[in-house]
Amino acid sequence: MTFEVPKISYSGLIKQIKLGKGDKSITVGGQNAYPFHLFEGEMPNPPRIAMEIWDTKPEDWPEAALEPFAGVTDDPVAWAKKCVNEYGAEMLCLQMVGTDPNGLNRGADESAEVVKKVADAVDVPLIVWATANHDKDTEVLGKVAEVCQGRDLIIGPVEDGDYKKIGAAAIGYQHTVIASTPIDVNLAKQLNILLGNLGVADDKLVVDPTTSSLGYGIEYCYSVMERVRVAALTQQDEKLQFPIICNISKEVWKTKETKIPEGEEPALGNAKKRGILLEAISAMVLLLAGADILVMRHPEAIRLIREMITELTAAKSGK
C-alpha cells in the first residue's frame, strides 16, 4: 500500500513585500503554506538574512563576535561595506544603540546623518532599528525618515505607544514599517489594524513578534509565531498575513553562554563555536516558526543558515 503524506488545505496567503530599491531590492512573503512545507504549497521567496551593524562601537561583545569585524566596528560605513563586500550581505540592519537615553543618548540630527551615510554607502536594503524608547524613537526615526526620503528604509520598532508619529513619518517619506509587539497574537493583530487605519499600506508593513535566544524562552516565541501563521494561512486573517522579522542577534550574543570563557567553564566547550551555534540554532528555530527576515551577526552562523535555507527550499525538486 502506497503511503500518502497528509496535507493541509490552506486558504490564506502571506503578502509579498518588496524591500529596498534598484537591482539589490528583495521580496519577502508570498507563501501559501507553513514554513518549508513545499509538499503542500509554494514558497516563492525564501527567508532573507540581514547582517547587523551598530551605530557605535560595541563595548560588551564577546571576542568571537568582534573578530570578523576587526578594524571597522568604530565606523558604521566601513562596517556596512565589509558586510556587503566581504561577507555578501543581501540586507543590513543598523542598530541605533547610540540613541539609547540610558546610554550615549545621541540626538536625532546626528543619528540621522549616520543612517544617511550608511544608506549612501551601500545598495542593499537597510533596516534601521531604534531602542524601543517611545519618545526617543519618535524623534530619531522621524528625522531618519525625513533625511532618507525615498530610500525605502525599513524602520522600527514601531509600537503601540508611538505608532501614530512614526507611522505618519514612514507614510510621508515612503518607508516600510516594522510593527513590534510583545509576543502576543492579539496585540500583533491590533497594531496592524491601527497602522492600517493610519494609512500604512499593506505592502509597507512587516511584523516583529519579539523574539529571544535558545534557552531564554524561545519556545514561547515559537508558539506565538506559529499561531500567527495558523491564523494567516488557515483562518484567512488578513491582518496577520504579513512577513515576519526577527531581530535575533542581540538576543543571542548578550547571553552568558556566549560570553563565558572556556577556561572558566570547560564543560561548555569552545567559546567561539558555542556562540556561533547558539545563534544558528536560534535562527533555525525561528525560521521553522515562520520568520521571513532574520537579523544575524556572525558570518559563520549566517553561512550555516543560508545552507539550511538552500537545502530546505531545494527539497521539493529533489536537488
C-alpha contacts under 8 A as a table, 3 or more apart, distances in Angstrom:
res1	aa1	res2	aa2	distance
7	K	39	F	7.91
7	K	40	E	6.02
8	I	40	E	6.82
9	S	40	E	7.76
9	S	234	T	7.60
10	Y	32	N	6.64
10	Y	33	A	6.39
10	Y	233	L	5.65
10	Y	234	T	5.19
11	S	32	N	7.77
11	S	233	L	5.89
11	S	234	T	5.46
11	S	235	Q	7.21
11	S	236	Q	6.24
12	G	32	N	6.23
12	G	232	A	5.86
12	G	233	L	3.99
12	G	234	T	5.89
12	G	235	Q	7.10
12	G	236	Q	4.99
12	G	237	D	7.63
12	G	238	E	7.94
12	G	241	Q	7.72
13	L	30	G	6.39
13	L	31	Q	6.00
13	L	32	N	4.63
13	L	33	A	7.75
13	L	232	A	7.04
13	L	233	L	5.91
13	L	241	Q	6.56
14	I	29	G	5.48
14	I	30	G	4.96
14	I	31	Q	5.52
14	I	32	N	6.42
14	I	232	A	7.08
14	I	233	L	7.40
14	I	241	Q	4.60
14	I	242	F	5.56
14	I	243	P	6.62
15	K	29	G	5.56
15	K	30	G	5.31
15	K	31	Q	7.92
15	K	202	D	7.74
15	K	203	D	7.35
15	K	241	Q	5.90
15	K	242	F	5.45
15	K	243	P	6.86
16	Q	27	T	6.56
16	Q	28	V	5.64
16	Q	29	G	4.46
16	Q	30	G	4.63
16	Q	203	D	7.06
16	Q	242	F	7.87
16	Q	243	P	7.60
17	I	27	T	5.50
17	I	28	V	5.48
17	I	29	G	6.40
17	I	203	D	5.12
17	I	204	K	6.96
17	I	205	L	7.82
17	I	243	P	7.64
18	K	25	S	6.82
18	K	26	I	5.73
18	K	27	T	4.33
18	K	28	V	6.57
18	K	203	D	7.32
19	L	25	S	5.61
19	L	26	I	5.34
19	L	27	T	6.04
19	L	28	V	7.76
19	L	125	P	6.10
19	L	152	D	7.00
19	L	153	L	7.75
19	L	154	I	7.46
19	L	176	T	7.72
20	G	24	K	7.21
20	G	25	S	4.55
20	G	26	I	6.67
20	G	124	V	6.72
20	G	125	P	4.25
20	G	126	L	7.01
20	G	151	R	7.18
20	G	152	D	5.19
20	G	153	L	6.54
21	K	24	K	6.60
21	K	25	S	4.75
21	K	124	V	7.96
21	K	125	P	7.14
21	K	151	R	7.23
21	K	152	D	6.59
22	G	25	S	5.62
22	G	123	D	7.92
24	K	90	E	7.56
24	K	123	D	6.37
24	K	124	V	5.29
24	K	125	P	7.18
25	S	124	V	6.54
25	S	125	P	6.17
26	I	125	P	7.53
27	T	45	N	6.58
28	V	45	N	5.54
28	V	46	P	7.20
28	V	47	P	6.87
28	V	48	R	7.51
28	V	243	P	6.66
28	V	292	D	6.37
28	V	293	I	7.79
29	G	43	M	7.85
29	G	44	P	7.72
29	G	45	N	6.14
29	G	242	F	7.22
29	G	243	P	5.29
29	G	292	D	6.64
30	G	43	M	6.57
30	G	44	P	6.17
30	G	45	N	6.65
31	Q	34	Y	7.81
31	Q	41	G	7.43
31	Q	42	E	5.49
31	Q	43	M	4.39
31	Q	44	P	6.28
31	Q	45	N	7.42
32	N	41	G	5.71
32	N	42	E	5.79
32	N	43	M	6.91
32	N	233	L	6.61
33	A	36	F	7.76
33	A	37	H	6.10
33	A	38	L	7.51
33	A	40	E	6.37
33	A	41	G	5.04
33	A	42	E	6.51
33	A	43	M	7.38
33	A	233	L	6.71
34	Y	37	H	5.44
34	Y	229	R	7.16
34	Y	233	L	7.70
34	Y	290	G	7.27
35	P	43	M	7.90
35	P	287	L	7.24
35	P	288	L	5.75
35	P	289	A	6.92
35	P	290	G	5.51
36	F	43	M	7.09
36	F	288	L	7.55
36	F	312	L	6.45
36	F	313	T	6.53
37	H	40	E	5.58
37	H	41	G	6.50
37	H	42	E	7.89
38	L	41	G	5.21
38	L	42	E	5.81
38	L	43	M	6.85
38	L	313	T	7.52
38	L	315	A	7.76
38	L	316	K	5.92
39	F	316	K	6.64
43	M	46	P	6.55
43	M	313	T	7.94
46	P	292	D	7.40
46	P	309	I	7.16
46	P	313	T	7.17
47	P	287	L	7.57
47	P	291	A	6.94
47	P	292	D	4.42
47	P	293	I	5.68
47	P	294	L	7.70
47	P	309	I	7.33
48	R	90	E	7.72
48	R	91	M	7.91
48	R	292	D	6.19
48	R	293	I	4.84
48	R	294	L	6.37
49	I	89	A	7.67
49	I	90	E	6.98
49	I	91	M	6.56
49	I	293	I	5.63
49	I	294	L	4.79
49	I	295	V	5.91
49	I	296	M	6.74
49	I	302	I	7.49
50	A	89	A	6.80
50	A	90	E	6.65
50	A	91	M	4.43
50	A	92	L	4.64
50	A	93	C	5.76
50	A	293	I	7.04
50	A	294	L	6.01
50	A	295	V	4.73
50	A	296	M	6.22
51	M	83	C	6.91
51	M	89	A	6.09
51	M	90	E	7.96
51	M	91	M	6.33
51	M	92	L	4.81
51	M	93	C	5.95
51	M	295	V	5.91
51	M	296	M	5.27
51	M	297	R	5.71
52	E	92	L	5.93
52	E	93	C	4.78
52	E	94	L	6.15
52	E	95	Q	7.00
52	E	249	S	7.45
52	E	295	V	6.15
52	E	296	M	5.80
52	E	297	R	5.27
53	I	76	P	6.77
53	I	79	W	6.69
53	I	80	A	6.69
53	I	92	L	7.17
53	I	93	C	6.10
53	I	94	L	5.03
53	I	95	Q	6.15
53	I	297	R	7.87
54	W	57	K	6.87
54	W	58	P	7.36
54	W	73	T	7.63
54	W	76	P	6.39
54	W	94	L	5.46
54	W	95	Q	4.79
54	W	96	M	6.29
54	W	97	V	6.60
55	D	75	D	7.72
55	D	76	P	5.61
55	D	94	L	6.61
55	D	95	Q	6.29
55	D	96	M	5.45
55	D	97	V	6.36
55	D	98	G	6.16
55	D	111	S	7.99
55	D	114	V	7.13
56	T	73	T	7.43
56	T	74	D	6.23
56	T	75	D	7.55
56	T	76	P	7.27
56	T	96	M	7.83
56	T	97	V	6.73
56	T	98	G	5.75
57	K	73	T	5.23
57	K	74	D	4.69
57	K	75	D	7.64
58	P	61	W	6.09
58	P	73	T	7.10
61	W	65	A	6.24
61	W	66	L	6.42
61	W	253	W	7.15
61	W	254	K	7.57
61	W	259	K	7.89
62	P	65	A	5.58
62	P	66	L	6.53
62	P	253	W	7.59
62	P	258	T	6.86
62	P	259	K	5.38
63	E	66	L	5.05
63	E	67	E	5.92
63	E	272	K	7.90
64	A	67	E	5.52
64	A	68	P	7.78
64	A	271	A	7.37
64	A	272	K	4.96
64	A	275	G	7.27
65	A	68	P	6.75
65	A	69	F	7.92
65	A	253	W	7.79
65	A	272	K	8.00
65	A	275	G	7.97
65	A	297	R	7.29
65	A	298	H	6.04
66	L	69	F	5.58
66	L	70	A	6.22
67	E	70	A	5.36
68	P	298	H	7.37
68	P	299	P	7.35
69	F	72	V	5.84
69	F	73	T	6.27
69	F	79	W	7.05
69	F	82	K	7.78
70	A	73	T	6.70
71	G	74	D	7.46
72	V	75	D	5.39
72	V	76	P	7.28
72	V	78	A	5.63
72	V	79	W	5.02
72	V	82	K	7.99
73	T	76	P	6.70
73	T	78	A	7.99
73	T	79	W	6.08
75	D	78	A	5.43
75	D	79	W	6.08
76	P	79	W	4.91
76	P	80	A	5.97
76	P	114	V	7.60
76	P	118	V	6.76
77	V	80	A	5.09
77	V	81	K	6.26
77	V	117	K	6.66
77	V	118	V	5.06
77	V	121	A	6.56
78	A	81	K	5.13
78	A	82	K	6.15
79	W	82	K	5.15
79	W	83	C	6.32
80	A	83	C	5.22
80	A	84	V	6.38
80	A	92	L	7.33
80	A	118	V	6.81
80	A	121	A	7.77
80	A	122	V	7.17
81	K	84	V	5.16
81	K	85	N	5.75
81	K	86	E	7.84
81	K	121	A	7.09
81	K	122	V	6.60
82	K	85	N	5.24
82	K	86	E	5.23
82	K	87	Y	6.85
83	C	86	E	5.73
83	C	87	Y	4.96
83	C	88	G	6.32
83	C	89	A	5.48
84	V	87	Y	5.74
84	V	88	G	4.73
84	V	89	A	4.48
84	V	90	E	7.01
84	V	122	V	7.57
84	V	124	V	7.99
85	N	88	G	5.73
85	N	89	A	7.57
87	Y	299	P	6.70
89	A	92	L	6.83
89	A	124	V	7.94
90	E	124	V	5.98
90	E	125	P	7.42
91	M	124	V	5.29
91	M	125	P	5.01
91	M	126	L	6.08
91	M	127	I	7.77
92	L	124	V	7.09
92	L	125	P	6.45
92	L	126	L	5.01
92	L	127	I	6.04
93	C	126	L	5.85
93	C	127	I	4.40
93	C	128	V	5.85
93	C	129	W	6.85
93	C	295	V	6.74
94	L	115	V	7.71
94	L	126	L	7.21
94	L	127	I	6.00
94	L	128	V	4.96
94	L	129	W	6.07
95	Q	128	V	6.25
95	Q	129	W	4.87
95	Q	130	A	6.27
96	M	99	T	5.81
96	M	100	D	7.71
96	M	111	S	7.72
96	M	128	V	7.05
96	M	129	W	5.84
96	M	130	A	4.90
96	M	131	T	6.65
97	V	100	D	5.78
97	V	130	A	6.94
97	V	131	T	6.50
98	G	103	G	6.72
98	G	104	L	5.23
98	G	105	N	6.09
98	G	106	R	5.77
98	G	111	S	7.98
99	T	103	G	7.28
99	T	104	L	6.27
99	T	105	N	4.55
99	T	106	R	4.63
99	T	107	G	6.77
99	T	108	A	7.92
99	T	111	S	7.21
99	T	130	A	7.37
99	T	131	T	7.06
99	T	136	K	7.41
99	T	140	V	7.77
100	D	103	G	5.11
100	D	104	L	6.29
100	D	105	N	5.00
100	D	106	R	7.37
100	D	131	T	5.86
100	D	133	N	7.55
100	D	136	K	7.62
101	P	104	L	6.71
101	P	105	N	4.35
101	P	106	R	7.83
101	P	133	N	7.94
101	P	136	K	7.28
102	N	105	N	6.64
106	R	110	E	6.74
106	R	111	S	6.54
107	G	110	E	5.55
107	G	111	S	6.15
107	G	140	V	7.24
108	A	111	S	5.12
108	A	112	A	5.90
108	A	139	E	6.10
108	A	140	V	4.38
108	A	141	L	7.76
108	A	143	K	6.11
108	A	144	V	7.60
109	D	112	A	5.20
109	D	113	E	6.26
109	D	140	V	7.63
109	D	143	K	6.81
110	E	113	E	5.22
110	E	114	V	6.53
111	S	114	V	5.16
111	S	115	V	6.46
111	S	140	V	6.93
111	S	144	V	7.55
112	A	115	V	5.08
112	A	116	K	6.16
112	A	140	V	6.95
112	A	141	L	7.87
112	A	143	K	6.08
112	A	144	V	4.57
112	A	147	V	6.61
113	E	116	K	5.03
113	E	117	K	6.21
113	E	144	V	7.87
113	E	147	V	7.70
114	V	117	K	5.23
114	V	118	V	6.37
115	V	118	V	5.19
115	V	119	A	6.05
115	V	128	V	7.69
115	V	144	V	6.94
115	V	148	C	7.95
116	K	119	A	4.99
116	K	120	D	6.04
116	K	144	V	7.72
116	K	147	V	6.93
116	K	148	C	6.11
117	K	120	D	5.14
117	K	121	A	6.17
118	V	121	A	5.06
118	V	122	V	6.52
119	A	122	V	5.76
119	A	123	D	7.31
119	A	126	L	6.86
119	A	148	C	7.95
119	A	151	R	7.76
120	D	123	D	7.54
125	P	152	D	7.67
125	P	153	L	6.87
125	P	154	I	7.89
126	L	153	L	5.51
126	L	154	I	6.34
127	I	153	L	5.93
127	I	154	I	4.55
127	I	155	I	5.88
127	I	156	G	7.99
128	V	153	L	7.07
128	V	154	I	6.13
128	V	155	I	4.90
128	V	156	G	6.46
129	W	155	I	6.13
129	W	156	G	5.16
129	W	157	P	6.22
130	A	133	N	7.96
130	A	137	D	6.03
130	A	140	V	7.93
130	A	141	L	7.45
130	A	155	I	8.00
130	A	156	G	6.16
130	A	157	P	6.38
131	T	136	K	7.95
131	T	137	D	6.68
131	T	157	P	7.69
132	A	137	D	6.50
132	A	157	P	6.23
132	A	158	V	7.94
132	A	159	E	7.83
133	N	136	K	5.46
133	N	137	D	5.65
134	H	137	D	5.25
134	H	138	T	5.99
134	H	159	E	7.84
134	H	161	G	6.24
134	H	162	D	5.56
135	D	138	T	5.32
135	D	139	E	6.47
135	D	162	D	7.62
136	K	139	E	5.21
136	K	140	V	6.06
137	D	140	V	5.06
137	D	141	L	5.54
137	D	142	G	7.75
137	D	162	D	7.97
138	T	141	L	5.59
138	T	142	G	5.71
138	T	162	D	6.43
138	T	165	K	6.45
138	T	166	I	5.71
139	E	142	G	5.36
139	E	143	K	6.36
140	V	143	K	5.29
140	V	144	V	6.12
141	L	144	V	4.82
141	L	145	A	5.91
141	L	155	I	7.11
141	L	156	G	7.69
141	L	166	I	6.63
142	G	145	A	5.21
142	G	146	E	6.36
142	G	165	K	7.54
142	G	166	I	5.94
142	G	169	A	5.62
142	G	170	A	7.82
143	K	146	E	5.07
143	K	147	V	6.12
144	V	147	V	5.25
144	V	148	C	5.95
145	A	148	C	5.35
145	A	149	Q	5.86
145	A	153	L	7.79
145	A	169	A	6.19
145	A	170	A	6.22
145	A	173	Y	5.89
145	A	174	Q	7.99
145	A	175	H	7.07
146	E	149	Q	5.24
146	E	169	A	7.33
146	E	173	Y	6.05
148	C	151	R	5.63
148	C	153	L	7.67
148	C	173	Y	7.77
149	Q	152	D	7.50
149	Q	173	Y	4.81
149	Q	174	Q	6.56
149	Q	175	H	7.75
150	G	173	Y	6.23
150	G	174	Q	5.73
150	G	175	H	7.33
151	R	174	Q	7.73
151	R	175	H	7.40
152	D	174	Q	6.15
152	D	175	H	4.71
152	D	176	T	6.65
153	L	175	H	5.10
153	L	176	T	6.14
154	I	175	H	5.98
154	I	176	T	4.57
154	I	177	V	5.78
154	I	178	I	6.81
155	I	158	V	7.68
155	I	170	A	7.82
155	I	175	H	7.09
155	I	176	T	6.24
155	I	177	V	5.28
155	I	178	I	5.92
156	G	177	V	6.13
156	G	178	I	4.77
156	G	179	A	7.02
156	G	180	S	7.54
157	P	177	V	7.84
157	P	178	I	5.45
157	P	179	A	6.21
157	P	180	S	5.39
157	P	208	D	7.73
158	V	162	D	6.39
158	V	163	Y	5.38
158	V	166	I	6.80
158	V	167	G	7.44
158	V	177	V	6.86
158	V	178	I	5.74
158	V	179	A	4.98
158	V	180	S	5.57
159	E	162	D	5.55
159	E	163	Y	5.44
159	E	179	A	6.22
159	E	180	S	5.32
159	E	181	T	6.37
159	E	191	L	7.48
160	D	163	Y	5.54
160	D	181	T	7.73
160	D	191	L	6.38
162	D	165	K	6.02
162	D	166	I	6.29
163	Y	166	I	5.34
163	Y	167	G	5.21
163	Y	168	A	7.93
163	Y	195	L	6.99
164	K	167	G	5.23
164	K	168	A	5.94
164	K	195	L	7.68
164	K	198	L	7.07
165	K	168	A	5.14
165	K	169	A	6.26
166	I	169	A	5.06
166	I	170	A	6.18
167	G	170	A	5.05
167	G	171	I	6.21
167	G	177	V	6.96
167	G	195	L	6.86
167	G	198	L	7.38
167	G	200	V	6.81
168	A	171	I	5.09
168	A	172	G	6.08
168	A	198	L	7.43
168	A	199	G	7.89
168	A	200	V	7.95
169	A	172	G	5.10
169	A	173	Y	6.01
170	A	173	Y	5.37
170	A	174	Q	5.53
170	A	175	H	4.73
170	A	176	T	6.48
170	A	177	V	6.72
170	A	200	V	7.93
171	I	174	Q	5.21
171	I	175	H	6.50
171	I	199	G	7.23
171	I	200	V	6.16
175	H	204	K	6.93
176	T	203	D	7.93
176	T	204	K	4.34
176	T	205	L	5.67
176	T	206	V	7.55
177	V	200	V	7.95
177	V	204	K	6.04
177	V	205	L	4.95
177	V	206	V	6.32
178	I	205	L	6.11
178	I	206	V	5.05
178	I	207	V	5.58
178	I	208	D	6.28
178	I	245	I	7.95
179	A	188	A	7.60
179	A	191	L	6.85
179	A	192	N	6.88
179	A	205	L	7.00
179	A	206	V	6.25
179	A	207	V	4.86
179	A	208	D	5.74
180	S	188	A	7.26
180	S	207	V	6.19
180	S	208	D	4.55
180	S	209	P	5.93
180	S	210	T	6.78
181	T	184	D	6.86
181	T	187	L	6.26
181	T	188	A	5.58
181	T	191	L	7.67
181	T	208	D	6.60
181	T	209	P	5.45
181	T	210	T	6.40
182	P	187	L	7.63
182	P	209	P	6.20
182	P	210	T	5.58
183	I	188	A	7.89
183	I	209	P	5.11
183	I	210	T	5.49
183	I	211	T	7.43
183	I	220	Y	7.96
183	I	221	C	6.22
183	I	224	V	6.26
184	D	187	L	5.39
184	D	188	A	6.20
184	D	209	P	7.15
184	D	224	V	6.36
185	V	188	A	5.14
185	V	189	K	6.27
185	V	224	V	6.24
185	V	225	M	7.87
185	V	227	R	7.14
185	V	228	V	6.15
186	N	189	K	5.13
186	N	190	Q	6.09
187	L	190	Q	5.03
187	L	191	L	6.19
188	A	191	L	5.37
188	A	192	N	6.32
188	A	207	V	7.62
188	A	209	P	6.86
188	A	240	L	7.70
189	K	192	N	5.15
189	K	193	I	6.27
189	K	239	K	5.77
189	K	240	L	5.95
190	Q	193	I	5.08
190	Q	194	L	6.25
191	L	194	L	4.97
191	L	195	L	6.12
192	N	195	L	5.18
192	N	196	G	6.08
192	N	239	K	6.19
192	N	240	L	7.59
193	I	196	G	5.03
193	I	197	N	6.13
193	I	239	K	6.55
194	L	197	N	5.09
194	L	198	L	6.16
195	L	198	L	4.93
195	L	199	G	6.41
195	L	200	V	5.50
196	G	199	G	5.15
196	G	200	V	5.03
196	G	201	A	6.45
196	G	202	D	7.28
197	N	200	V	7.38
200	V	204	K	6.45
200	V	205	L	7.22
201	A	204	K	5.27
201	A	205	L	6.98
202	D	205	L	5.75
202	D	242	F	7.93
205	L	242	F	6.99
205	L	243	P	7.93
206	V	242	F	5.77
206	V	243	P	5.24
206	V	244	I	5.81
206	V	245	I	6.66
207	V	242	F	6.45
207	V	243	P	6.21
207	V	244	I	4.75
207	V	245	I	5.91
208	D	244	I	5.90
208	D	245	I	5.15
208	D	246	C	6.06
208	D	247	N	7.90
209	P	221	C	7.65
209	P	224	V	7.75
209	P	225	M	7.00
209	P	244	I	7.47
209	P	245	I	7.75
209	P	246	C	7.46
210	T	221	C	7.22
210	T	246	C	6.84
210	T	247	N	7.60
211	T	218	I	6.72
211	T	221	C	5.67
211	T	246	C	6.28
211	T	247	N	6.94
211	T	248	I	6.47
211	T	251	E	7.69
212	S	216	Y	6.05
212	S	217	G	6.18
212	S	218	I	5.21
212	S	221	C	7.04
212	S	248	I	6.57
212	S	251	E	5.54
212	S	252	V	7.31
213	S	216	Y	5.34
213	S	217	G	7.01
213	S	218	I	5.73
213	S	248	I	6.85
213	S	251	E	5.44
213	S	252	V	4.93
213	S	278	L	7.84
213	S	279	E	7.65
213	S	282	S	5.79
214	L	217	G	6.91
214	L	218	I	5.41
214	L	219	E	7.99
214	L	252	V	7.50
214	L	278	L	6.85
214	L	281	I	7.37
214	L	282	S	5.16
215	G	218	I	6.63
217	G	220	Y	5.61
217	G	221	C	6.82
218	I	221	C	4.97
218	I	222	Y	6.04
218	I	282	S	7.76
219	E	222	Y	4.95
219	E	223	S	6.21
220	Y	223	S	5.05
220	Y	224	V	6.35
221	C	224	V	5.24
221	C	225	M	6.19
222	Y	225	M	5.19
222	Y	226	E	5.96
222	Y	285	V	7.43
222	Y	286	L	6.51
222	Y	289	A	5.47
223	S	226	E	5.03
223	S	227	R	6.21
223	S	289	A	7.66
224	V	227	R	5.11
224	V	228	V	6.27
225	M	228	V	5.01
225	M	229	R	6.35
225	M	289	A	5.76
225	M	290	G	6.46
226	E	229	R	5.17
226	E	230	V	6.21
226	E	289	A	5.35
226	E	290	G	6.79
227	R	230	V	4.95
227	R	231	A	6.16
228	V	231	A	5.28
228	V	232	A	6.14
228	V	240	L	6.32
229	R	232	A	4.95
229	R	233	L	5.90
229	R	240	L	7.57
229	R	241	Q	7.66
229	R	290	G	6.83
230	V	233	L	5.39
230	V	234	T	5.52
230	V	235	Q	6.84
231	A	234	T	5.73
231	A	235	Q	4.73
231	A	236	Q	6.48
231	A	237	D	5.55
231	A	240	L	6.97
232	A	235	Q	6.00
232	A	236	Q	5.45
232	A	237	D	4.88
232	A	238	E	6.40
232	A	239	K	7.75
232	A	240	L	5.28
232	A	241	Q	4.91
233	L	236	Q	5.96
233	L	237	D	7.55
233	L	241	Q	7.52
237	D	240	L	5.74
237	D	241	Q	6.73
238	E	241	Q	5.17
239	K	242	F	7.51
243	P	291	A	7.31
243	P	292	D	5.68
243	P	293	I	7.79
244	I	290	G	6.95
244	I	291	A	5.01
244	I	292	D	5.19
244	I	293	I	6.39
245	I	291	A	5.87
245	I	292	D	5.93
245	I	293	I	4.55
245	I	294	L	5.95
245	I	295	V	7.73
246	C	286	L	7.61
246	C	291	A	6.51
246	C	293	I	6.25
246	C	294	L	5.06
246	C	295	V	6.19
247	N	250	K	7.05
247	N	251	E	7.65
247	N	294	L	6.20
247	N	295	V	4.77
247	N	296	M	7.34
248	I	251	E	5.33
248	I	252	V	6.34
248	I	279	E	7.73
248	I	282	S	7.63
248	I	283	A	6.95
248	I	294	L	6.78
248	I	295	V	5.76
248	I	296	M	6.28
249	S	252	V	5.35
249	S	253	W	6.20
249	S	279	E	6.88
249	S	295	V	5.96
249	S	296	M	4.65
249	S	297	R	5.52
250	K	253	W	5.44
250	K	254	K	6.08
251	E	254	K	5.75
251	E	255	T	7.04
252	V	255	T	5.79
252	V	258	T	7.58
252	V	275	G	7.88
252	V	278	L	6.88
252	V	279	E	5.81
252	V	282	S	7.72
253	W	258	T	5.86
253	W	259	K	7.75
253	W	275	G	7.08
253	W	279	E	7.60
254	K	258	T	7.16
254	K	259	K	7.71
255	T	258	T	5.75
255	T	259	K	6.95
256	K	259	K	5.11
256	K	260	I	5.99
257	E	260	I	5.78
257	E	268	L	7.97
257	E	274	R	7.59
257	E	275	G	7.33
258	T	271	A	6.54
258	T	272	K	7.77
258	T	274	R	6.54
258	T	275	G	4.77
258	T	278	L	7.89
259	K	271	A	7.36
260	I	264	E	6.72
260	I	265	E	6.96
260	I	271	A	7.13
261	P	264	E	5.52
261	P	265	E	6.68
261	P	271	A	6.02
262	E	265	E	5.17
262	E	266	P	4.98
262	E	267	A	7.83
262	E	268	L	6.72
262	E	269	G	6.02
262	E	270	N	5.83
262	E	271	A	5.66
263	G	266	P	5.67
265	E	268	L	5.70
265	E	269	G	7.60
266	P	269	G	5.57
266	P	270	N	7.96
268	L	271	A	7.54
268	L	274	R	7.54
269	G	273	K	7.90
269	G	274	R	6.84
270	N	273	K	5.48
270	N	274	R	5.94
271	A	274	R	4.98
271	A	275	G	6.26
272	K	275	G	5.39
272	K	276	I	6.33
273	K	276	I	5.17
273	K	277	L	6.05
274	R	277	L	5.36
274	R	278	L	6.06
275	G	278	L	5.10
275	G	279	E	6.26
276	I	279	E	5.32
276	I	280	A	6.16
276	I	298	H	6.66
276	I	300	E	6.71
276	I	301	A	5.18
277	L	280	A	4.93
277	L	281	I	5.83
277	L	301	A	6.62
278	L	281	I	5.36
278	L	282	S	6.02
279	E	282	S	5.22
279	E	283	A	6.07
279	E	296	M	7.62
279	E	298	H	7.98
279	E	301	A	6.29
280	A	283	A	5.09
280	A	284	M	6.13
280	A	301	A	4.92
280	A	302	I	7.02
280	A	304	L	6.73
280	A	305	I	6.26
281	I	284	M	5.01
281	I	285	V	6.23
282	S	285	V	5.24
282	S	286	L	6.49
283	A	286	L	5.19
283	A	287	L	6.24
283	A	294	L	7.05
283	A	305	I	7.40
284	M	287	L	5.00
284	M	288	L	6.33
284	M	305	I	6.79
285	V	288	L	5.28
285	V	289	A	6.40
286	L	289	A	4.88
286	L	290	G	6.37
286	L	291	A	5.62
287	L	290	G	5.23
287	L	291	A	4.69
287	L	292	D	7.14
288	L	291	A	7.25
291	A	294	L	6.84
296	M	301	A	7.86
296	M	302	I	6.74
297	R	301	A	7.66
297	R	302	I	7.47
298	H	301	A	5.36
298	H	302	I	6.29
299	P	302	I	4.97
299	P	303	R	6.11
300	E	303	R	4.95
300	E	304	L	6.34
301	A	304	L	5.19
301	A	305	I	6.38
302	I	305	I	5.15
302	I	306	R	6.08
303	R	306	R	5.13
303	R	307	E	6.25
304	L	307	E	5.22
304	L	308	M	6.39
305	I	308	M	4.99
305	I	309	I	6.15
306	R	309	I	5.11
306	R	310	T	6.16
307	E	310	T	5.13
307	E	311	E	6.12
308	M	311	E	5.06
308	M	312	L	6.03
309	I	312	L	5.22
309	I	313	T	6.00
310	T	313	T	5.35
310	T	314	A	6.01
311	E	314	A	5.22
311	E	315	A	6.28
312	L	315	A	5.26
313	T	316	K	6.88
314	A	317	S	5.72
314	A	318	G	6.46
314	A	319	K	5.59
315	A	318	G	5.04
315	A	319	K	6.25
316	K	319	K	7.78
